[in-house]
Every structure is written in structure tokens, then in C-alpha cells.
């Protein structure tokens, strides 16, 4: 966790993008294969903690990705059907988690690894979280 805090580097402006989603009334959560505590710490460091409805890690009791448990828990928390929840991520595990839960799979290209081999399986591919906010909130 210490290394994660020390080397935490935002890609784009996640606080700005999430603030836009939050202002639009969209419930926001984090599903990570990291520990829940570390996810919460990193969210606070990035300035997004107060906008989150939930933070789920591999140790939160819902299983790890690519199992659907974190998305299903978020659906129960928000009262939304999983089919209306978008899992936004940058790995094959994220895509597989969305698919397993029956959620919308959105892949971002700005992560640490290439997504080209499986990007065609996603419902939407964007270059970064800022682009996603621009696209989804263009009509709001």
C-alpha cells in the first residue's frame, strides 16, 4: 500500500471527470483487485473519495475480478439492474467482470497495458476517462 501511495499517478483528470458524473447524479464506485483499504486511500489522494458510493476490493467479501461479485454488490447498493451499470477499466479482467455481471463493458486505452487484443469485445472503447465524460455527458 505504501508503494501505491508513493507512486500514485493520475492519468488524465479523474477528479474532474468523476465530479462531472457525480454532478449528473450518476452513482460511482470502485471495483479493484487491490485491497479495499488501498482503493479508499488512493481515491482520497486523487480527490474523488467523497463522490463514491462504494469501494470494493478483492478482500471486501464479493470475490475478485473477473468474478461478478463487486458489480452485483454495487447493483444491490444502488438498486440499479446490472445491465445499466458500466464497468470502466483498462484490463481484460475488467471486461470479463462486466460480462460476467451482465454490465456494460467500457475499456479505456490509457492504462498500463495494451487492450487491442480484446478491445473488440467491449461495448465502448475510449482513450481516457475525460473522453468518457465528454461522450456520456454531452446530452446531459
C-alpha angles and dihedrals in degrees: 000000000000092000091048090055094044095050100033106139120176117224108219116335106310093170091056094045094046091046088057092050090046093049089052089057097250115148111236130201141164124235111187138165085221122089115287092237091054091048089053093047093049091047090054092047090052091049096243103102095101092055096056126100092193145359116206124187133179087269098051094095100257099092130253129284132301086042113088098233099106093050091046090050090051090050091053092047094050099033090234123134111248089239089069095048120093120210107206116198149133105232141070088247089060092051092046091048092053091048093048090052096044090244131139112272116218119178125197121205096211097082128107096270140043118268099187094105092063105017090104089067093060125095090224136006122200133176094235147341091270090058090050092054091049092050100043097040098043091101098037 
